[in-house]
């Protein structure tokens, strides 16, 4: 089963590039199958990681950045793949 973890944060005013750089620099204790980093309007940063693990497995996740980088708490979701293509 493939599980995707989604991590999304919104940067503090004027800190979008800093948050993006922070997210890209974060290393996980083990490598996922795939990892992608996105940015969106309003200085939002999204990181998706894919894992070949059961849905409820213990998986490494990105941490919370420092309060100076974010305007609200990080949002996290876990998804199970049901179709490809």
C-alpha positions in Angstrom: 0.0 0.0 0.0 1.2 3.5 -0.8 0.6 6.2 1.8 1.1 9.9 1.2 1.8 12.4 3.9 1.0 16.0 3.3 2.6 18.9 5.2 1.4 22.4 4.6 2.3 25.7 6.2 1.7 29.4 5.6 4.6 31.8 6.0 4.6 34.9 8.1 4.4 38.1 6.2 7.3 38.4 3.8 8.9 35.1 4.9 7.7 32.9 2.0 11.1 32.3 0.5 12.5 31.6 3.9 9.9 29.0 4.7 10.4 27.4 1.3 14.1 27.2 1.9 13.6 25.8 5.4 11.2 23.0 4.1 13.6 22.0 1.3 16.5 21.8 3.7 14.7 19.4 6.2 16.0 15.9 6.1 14.0 12.9 7.2 15.6 10.1 9.2 14.8 7.8 6.3 14.0 8.4 2.7 10.5 8.2 1.3 9.7 6.6 -2.1 9.2 10.2 -3.4 9.2 13.7 -2.1 7.9 16.9 -3.7 7.8 20.4 -2.5 5.3 23.0 -3.8 4.6 26.7 -3.2 1.2 28.5 -3.6 -0.2 32.0 -3.3 -0.3 33.6 0.1 3.2 32.2 0.8 2.0 28.6 1.4 4.5 25.7 1.2 3.4 22.1 0.7 5.5 19.0 1.0 4.2 15.6 -0.1 6.0 12.3 0.7 5.1 8.9 -0.5 5.8 5.7 1.5 5.4 2.0 0.9 3.9 1.4 4.3 0.6 0.6 6.0 -1.7 3.5 6.6 -1.2 3.6 10.3 2.6 3.0 10.2 5.0 5.2 12.2 6.4 7.5 9.5 8.8 10.4 9.7 7.3 13.8 9.2 8.6 17.4 8.8 8.8 19.3 12.0 7.1 22.6 12.9 9.2 25.5 11.7 10.0 28.2 14.2 7.1 30.6 15.0 8.9 33.4 13.2 8.5 31.6 9.9 4.8 30.7 10.1 1.5 32.5 10.5 -0.5 29.5 11.8 0.1 26.0 12.9 1.2 23.5 10.2 -1.5 21.3 8.7 -0.9 17.6 8.2 -2.9 14.9 6.5 -2.3 11.3 5.6 -3.8 9.8 2.4 -4.0 6.2 1.0 -3.5 5.7 -2.7 -6.5 4.2 -4.5 -5.6 4.7 -8.1 -2.6 5.8 -10.3 -3.0 7.4 -13.7 
